[in-house]
Amino acid sequence: MPWQPTTEPMEAVLAEMRGRPLAEKLGRVQGVMVKTLKLHADQRGHFTEQLKRGDLDDEGREFLPEHGFAQMSRSLAYARGGNPPELIKAFHWHHRQWDYWDMVGGDVRIALVDLRQESPTRGKIQVVIAGEHSPKVVAIPPLVAHGYQLLSLRDALLCYYVTEPYRAADPDEGRIPWNDARIGFDWKIENI
């Protein structure tokens, strides 16, 4: 698959990140939105509304894009056992596409890295815990690199909606290794 290369402005942000302590890089990323899902449960099970017109995120902002979704997909990540399983799928990014992630099975730690040179939060890393025990939909803007790590011993099932259709001949997707030293994200899980 022909991944898109990082651009010069993205490389500049990554270069700024190199060597900065992780604690300085952690924080909120402008434009990332989180909508905590409400489960409606009874003795038969539960129901939740994932996305609908008029939804607001946890901070009261309009959650859905003005233009509609172009594609709905799902991805399954196998838990490999251990404590934690430590399967990591990171990092990828898009030039134009918004992603709306709903981790419907398993539990994960999502890491989001702002690679937008003109963003007031450039170089920031936001972490969101999501999954069946913390149901949320996470809206991820273009040029915010993202990935996740399994936290549970169960496979993780991600349902996601995107604003651009996938084109195999010209994918709107780039990759950065999960352990890129410039990002310097600490994927270790520590018991305290």
Buried (B, 14 or more C-beta within 10 A) or exposed (E): EEEBEBBEBBBBBBEBBEEEEEEEBBBEBBBBBBBEBEEEEEEEEEEEEBBEEEBEBEEEEEBBEEEEBEEEEEEEBEBEEEEBBBBBBBBBBBEEBBBBBBBBBBBBBBBBBBBBBEBEBBBBBBEBBBBBEBBBBBBBBBBBBBBBBBBBBBBBBBBBBBBBEEEEEEBBBBBBEBEBEBBBBEEEEEEE
